[in-house]
Amino acid sequence: MIKNFSTKFVSSIELLNNFMSLHCYFSESWKHALVIPVPNLGQCHSNPQNYRPISLSSSLPKIYEFI
């Protein structure tokens, strides 16, 4: 995925990554995710035990973790 980005964008992400690492900083808003319950296939949807969580978070923290 990252190899498809432009060189300018990758350079910006690299600068951000270096700054955050140098200052031991990780944005508080990046630590939050939206959790969506998704029903398991072939299970009764009325039982809460038959759901699995899917976490939706921002793309930038995912890129930061990947680097």
C-alpha positions in Angstrom: 0.0 0.0 0.0 2.7 2.5 1.0 4.7 1.8 -2.2 1.7 3.3 -4.2 2.0 6.7 -2.5 3.8 9.6 -4.0 7.4 10.3 -2.9 6.3 13.6 -1.4 3.6 12.0 0.8 6.0 9.2 1.9 8.6 11.9 2.9 5.9 13.7 4.9 4.9 10.6 6.7 8.6 9.8 7.4 9.1 13.3 8.9 6.0 12.8 11.1 7.2 9.4 12.1 10.7 10.6 13.0 9.3 13.5 15.0 6.9 11.3 16.9 9.6 8.8 17.7 12.1 11.4 18.8 9.6 13.1 21.2 7.9 9.8 22.3 4.5 11.2 21.1 1.5 9.4 20.0 -1.7 11.4 19.5 -4.5 10.6 22.0 -7.1 10.6 19.2 -5.1 7.9 17.4 -5.7 5.6 20.4 -9.4 5.4 19.8 -11.4 3.2 17.4 -15.0 2.7 16.5 -16.0 -0.9 17.3 -18.8 -2.3 15.1 -20.4 -5.6 16.1 -20.7 -7.9 13.0 -22.9 -11.0 13.2 -21.2 -14.4 12.7 -22.5 -16.3 9.7 -25.1 -19.0 10.3 -25.7 -17.8 13.9 -28.8 -16.4 15.5 -28.6 -12.6 15.4 -30.7 -12.1 18.6 -27.9 -13.5 20.8 -25.1 -11.0 21.5 -22.6 -13.8 21.9 -22.9 -14.5 18.1 -21.3 -11.2 17.2 -17.6 -10.4 16.6 -16.1 -6.9 16.9 -14.5 -5.0 14.0 -12.5 -2.0 15.0 -12.4 1.0 12.6 -9.6 3.4 13.2 -7.9 6.2 11.3 -5.5 5.3 8.4 -2.6 7.4 9.6 -2.0 5.5 12.8 -2.1 2.2 10.8 0.6 3.6 8.5 2.6 4.8 11.6 2.4 1.3 13.2 3.4 -0.3 9.9 6.5 1.8 9.6 
